[in-house]
Amino acid sequence: MTPLQFATFVLDFVLVLATIIVYVARPQIGGQLARGLRILLIGLVIIGLSSLVETVVFSLYVLDLQLVELVFRVLISFGFIWIIWGFILMRQAFKD
């Protein structure tokens, strides 16, 4: 592993760790708002993990760059779906 790959791996790990800390430190609110925030933060964890997965897969396996990028974008899209879902639930909580 080159120094640049190692630095990328460390930064990806820090990103995942930061999103997990945000999830644990979230405000303890109740009801639909709490559910929406929890789902939104799970989306952020997924996005953080997608960067780590991309780095690990690209570093450890000899795969086509386009395949790695496709998997990365699918994971990012999945994370954004969770974020959007969380925002929708939070908006509904404010309407009620």
C-alpha positions, 0 to 999 in steps of 0.5 A: 500500500502506497503512502497516498493509499494509506492516507486515503484509507485513514481519511475514509476510516475517520469519515466513518468514525465521525458519522458513527459519533454523530449518530451516537451524539444525536439529540434525544428527541422523541416521536417521528422527528427522532425516527427521521433523524435516525434514518437520515444519519444512517444514510450518512453512515452509508455514504461514509462506508461507501468511501471506505469500501471503494478505497478497500476494494480498489486497493486490495483487488485488481478490478476494473476502475469503472466497476469500482466506480459503479459500485461506489455510486450505487452505495452513495445513491442508497445513502442518499435515499436514506437521507431523503427518507429521513428528511421526509419523515422529519418534515411530516413530524413538523406538519403533525 
